[in-house]
Amino acid sequence: MQISIENLSHAYGSVEVLNDINLTFEPGEIAVIIGPSGCGKSTLLRLMGGLEEPSKGAAYIAGQAPEGSFNPLTYIFQDFALLPWRSVAGNISLVLEDHKLSKQQSKAIIDDVLARTNLSEFHDALPRQLSGGMKQRVAIARALAVRPAFLLMDEPLSALDSQTRELLMDDLVALWAREAFSACYVTHNLAEAVRLGHKVIVLSRRPGKVRDVVEISIPLEERRERAVELEEVQQQLWHMMREEALAADRELADV
Amino acid sequence: MSDQINRKKVPFRGGGFKPRPIRFVAPFVFLALVLFWEFGSRTGIISNLVLPAPSEAFQAFLDLYNSGLFWKHVSTSLYRLVFGWSIGTALGILVGLLIGLFSLARSSLLPLTSAFFPIPKIALLPLFIIWFGIGEGSKVATILFGTFFPTVIATYGGVDNVERGLIRMGQSFGMSWLSIVRKIILPGALPAILSGARISASIAIILLVAAEMIGAEYGIGAYVLMAGSLFATDQLIVGVAMLSILGLCVSWLIGKAEKALLNWRG
């Protein structure tokens, strides 16, 4: 399945946030969207998954969703969005309950995704008992449970401390290595972008336009060792973003 | 070197501002108050005309108990309370949900709620008697209307405060509207609904006396009113103490319900 965005513009009232975006997201690769704060990157993600309607243009999906996918476009949120009154397993079962699965089927899915995210021992824990990293792992497990065709990740690591972020990045790389998933990953963190992205889309400041698309050919699993090469790409991205970030930072917020 | 000798410990200036419950203080204070009261009555500091001694009130309670009417009063009142409160709360949650979920309901029912909430239901008792009869109907209706409005306000406030992120999550996973309401909005509003229940239960007990003002032979409220009109202050205190204990029981029950239903809050 492929997602394409065509001539998409979006405005909140008189404030234009996105301007004429044209992008294609290929299956099996992780596309990272970076940009200065307020450039509309999270808005773009919400428009892609149908949580908001664009003012102009549209996002299209081409091709069939894979067999057995309950929710082709699945989000992972920055604030985890776990129900605090449900256990880890309950939070995952929540998104399966509308799909008329038998008890055994949903139990099998829950056990499988918990095993894949190393959470099996936290089956009955409540969200408040978990650290931030563990909560995001639960959210990832929940997203995997509906067998998504595309993961839409909205700054998934931004609420975590830097050590946890490293650990989770390794987890994501391992998950991808096991079974290549397609994802659109929004972040403002360049280190995450160069560690996880097959291509990095740089947005300009508001109104967001596509400034550049940088392809990174180093395989994900090798990136930790080839840090020097990665650093170069990161510098290149930072060079592109610096002016935008500086200008965005000096803007008066009168929206 | 001299700096080393002249050293002082950094003075502690944090702490405080964190009251914690201390066990057994409350019963002790209560007991002390009753003892002081009894002592004041015995020595004549508190005139018997002003306030009867606790021992006299206790004697009045024993009289009531021995007459066999105690359970009659309590059960009659409990029936009215439970009946009126549960229907009022159920309807209140329903209307609160409607206001919380639908724009049309919000624009139409919310102003009405705001208009009717401050009306003292006691003032409407004559109307209730005409509408629902002088028997149980008017009494239950008074309590029902009294508990309905605070529940509506608590419920829609709770629905409004459910984290939008959780609702968006439900939508993003393609959950049905009904599932989102049942599994995300209702449990998310439950803390507010339960604290609303605490308030409405107290209001129900307050209204009990009003509801039993006209045409009631039995009931704690009727007992209190009867004692009041005869200036039998010892009986009055027994009745008031019964209402107070009833309030404590209800508050304890709701505390239990909160513990059971909201244990996820930790």
Interface residues (C-beta under 8 A of the other chain):
Chain A: G49 L51 F70 N71 L73 T74 Y75 F77 D79 A81 L83 P84 W85 R86 L94 V95 E97 D98 L126 R128 Q129 V146
Chain B: G165 L166 R168 M169 Q171 S172 F173 G174 M175 S176 S179 K183 I184 P187 G188 L262 W264 R265 G266
